[in-house]
Amino acid sequence: MYILIFFGIIFICLGFINWFRFNFKKSRCAEQVEGIIVDYIEKYNSDSITPSYFPVVQYETPSGIVTQKSSTGGYPALYEINDKINICYNPNKTNEFIIQGDNTEKTFTIILFSIGIVFELIGLFIFIKYN
């Protein structure tokens, strides 16, 4: 019972960390431009047989053309090569960007919170029932 409550707290904390990290990045990305998907980088987790596809995005800033891999990927690939997308980038660090309309980070945060809340509820239910 206590282990469920402990893991619930851990998952909720991870959800908050991910939410704050994403919102901090989003607050720094103030310039909007149109970008294009030029490639994908395929990555495998150590225990996965299914790859994640991370789009490589190209966009133009006043300091030049930036080509950068996105920090979020998925399976299947969310975009096709040569798709045009809206980018919001950090003018002080032009290789830091967010693909507008990409909800991968939000979905991941919701999953972390949900797992944490379920663990908390089960742990509290067991605690109340048996004490």
GIVEN-V117139 format. One record per residue. N is the residue number from 1. PHI is phi in whole degrees, -180 to 180 (none if undefined). OMEGA is omega in radians with two decimals (* if undefined). BURIAL is b if it has 16 or more other ideal C-beta (glycine too) atoms within 10 Angstrom, else e. Layout:
n->N phi->PHI omega->OMEGA burial->BURIAL
n->N phi->PHI omega->OMEGA burial->BURIAL
//
This chain:
n->1 phi->none omega->-3.13 burial->e
n->2 phi->-68 omega->3.12 burial->e
n->3 phi->-66 omega->3.09 burial->e
n->4 phi->-65 omega->3.11 burial->b
n->5 phi->-64 omega->3.12 burial->b
n->6 phi->-60 omega->3.14 burial->e
n->7 phi->-67 omega->3.05 burial->e
n->8 phi->-61 omega->3.11 burial->b
n->9 phi->-64 omega->3.13 burial->e
n->10 phi->-60 omega->-3.12 burial->e
n->11 phi->-65 omega->3.10 burial->b
n->12 phi->-65 omega->3.10 burial->b
n->13 phi->-63 omega->3.09 burial->e
n->14 phi->-62 omega->3.07 burial->b
n->15 phi->-62 omega->3.11 burial->b
n->16 phi->-64 omega->3.13 burial->e
n->17 phi->-61 omega->3.14 burial->e
n->18 phi->-64 omega->3.14 burial->b
n->19 phi->-64 omega->3.13 burial->b
n->20 phi->-65 omega->-3.14 burial->e
n->21 phi->-62 omega->3.14 burial->e
n->22 phi->-66 omega->-3.13 burial->b
n->23 phi->-66 omega->3.08 burial->e
n->24 phi->-66 omega->3.10 burial->e
n->25 phi->-63 omega->-3.13 burial->b
n->26 phi->-63 omega->-3.13 burial->e
n->27 phi->-68 omega->3.14 burial->e
n->28 phi->-84 omega->-3.10 burial->e
n->29 phi->-88 omega->-2.99 burial->b
n->30 phi->-111 omega->-3.10 burial->e
n->31 phi->-98 omega->-3.12 burial->e
n->32 phi->-113 omega->3.09 burial->e
n->33 phi->-144 omega->3.03 burial->e
n->34 phi->-94 omega->3.11 burial->e
n->35 phi->-122 omega->3.13 burial->b
n->36 phi->-138 omega->3.07 burial->b
n->37 phi->-80 omega->-3.09 burial->b
n->38 phi->-106 omega->-3.10 burial->e
n->39 phi->-168 omega->3.03 burial->e
n->40 phi->-133 omega->2.98 burial->b
n->41 phi->-110 omega->-3.10 burial->e
n->42 phi->-95 omega->3.13 burial->e
n->43 phi->-129 omega->3.06 burial->e
n->44 phi->-112 omega->2.93 burial->e
n->45 phi->-73 omega->-3.08 burial->e
n->46 phi->-63 omega->-3.09 burial->e
n->47 phi->-112 omega->-3.05 burial->e
n->48 phi->-115 omega->3.02 burial->e
n->49 phi->-100 omega->3.14 burial->e
n->50 phi->-105 omega->-3.13 burial->e
n->51 phi->-79 omega->2.91 burial->b
n->52 phi->-106 omega->-3.13 burial->b
n->53 phi->-108 omega->-3.14 burial->b
n->54 phi->-105 omega->-3.10 burial->b
n->55 phi->-69 omega->2.99 burial->b
n->56 phi->-100 omega->-3.00 burial->e
n->57 phi->-112 omega->3.07 burial->b
n->58 phi->-122 omega->3.12 burial->e
n->59 phi->-152 omega->-3.07 burial->b
n->60 phi->-106 omega->3.07 burial->e
n->61 phi->-122 omega->3.09 burial->b
n->62 phi->-59 omega->-3.13 burial->e
n->63 phi->-90 omega->3.09 burial->e
n->64 phi->136 omega->-3.14 burial->e
n->65 phi->-86 omega->3.14 burial->e
n->66 phi->-112 omega->3.01 burial->b
n->67 phi->-123 omega->-2.99 burial->e
n->68 phi->-146 omega->3.05 burial->b
n->69 phi->-76 omega->3.07 burial->e
n->70 phi->-70 omega->3.11 burial->b
n->71 phi->-80 omega->3.11 burial->e
n->72 phi->-119 omega->3.11 burial->b
n->73 phi->-141 omega->-3.14 burial->b
n->74 phi->-167 omega->3.06 burial->b
n->75 phi->-133 omega->-0.04 burial->e
n->76 phi->-74 omega->3.11 burial->e
n->77 phi->-59 omega->-3.06 burial->b
n->78 phi->-80 omega->-3.08 burial->b
n->79 phi->-132 omega->3.02 burial->b
n->80 phi->-98 omega->3.03 burial->e
n->81 phi->-62 omega->-3.09 burial->e
n->82 phi->80 omega->3.01 burial->e
n->83 phi->-66 omega->3.05 burial->e
n->84 phi->-92 omega->-3.10 burial->e
n->85 phi->-136 omega->3.06 burial->b
n->86 phi->-92 omega->-3.10 burial->e
n->87 phi->-116 omega->2.97 burial->b
n->88 phi->-121 omega->-3.06 burial->b
n->89 phi->-121 omega->3.12 burial->b
n->90 phi->-83 omega->-3.10 burial->b
n->91 phi->-66 omega->3.12 burial->e
n->92 phi->-88 omega->3.12 burial->e
n->93 phi->-145 omega->-2.91 burial->e
n->94 phi->-64 omega->3.11 burial->b
n->95 phi->-87 omega->3.05 burial->e
n->96 phi->-98 omega->-3.05 burial->b
n->97 phi->-147 omega->3.04 burial->b
n->98 phi->-130 omega->3.02 burial->b
n->99 phi->-83 omega->-3.11 burial->b
n->100 phi->-67 omega->-3.14 burial->e
n->101 phi->90 omega->3.10 burial->e
n->102 phi->-84 omega->-3.07 burial->b
n->103 phi->-100 omega->-3.09 burial->e
n->104 phi->-59 omega->-3.14 burial->e
n->105 phi->-64 omega->3.12 burial->b
n->106 phi->-63 omega->3.13 burial->e
n->107 phi->-62 omega->3.12 burial->e
n->108 phi->-61 omega->3.12 burial->b
n->109 phi->-64 omega->3.12 burial->b
n->110 phi->-63 omega->3.11 burial->e
n->111 phi->-63 omega->3.12 burial->e
n->112 phi->-60 omega->3.11 burial->b
n->113 phi->-60 omega->-3.09 burial->b
n->114 phi->-63 omega->3.11 burial->e
n->115 phi->-61 omega->3.13 burial->b
n->116 phi->-62 omega->-3.12 burial->b
n->117 phi->-67 omega->3.12 burial->e
n->118 phi->-62 omega->3.10 burial->e
n->119 phi->-60 omega->3.12 burial->b
n->120 phi->-62 omega->-3.11 burial->b
n->121 phi->-65 omega->3.12 burial->e
n->122 phi->-64 omega->3.12 burial->e
n->123 phi->-62 omega->3.12 burial->b
n->124 phi->-67 omega->3.10 burial->e
n->125 phi->-61 omega->3.13 burial->e
n->126 phi->-64 omega->-3.14 burial->e
n->127 phi->-61 omega->-3.12 burial->e
n->128 phi->-69 omega->-3.09 burial->e
n->129 phi->-67 omega->-3.03 burial->e
n->130 phi->-103 omega->3.08 burial->e
n->131 phi->-123 omega->* burial->e
//
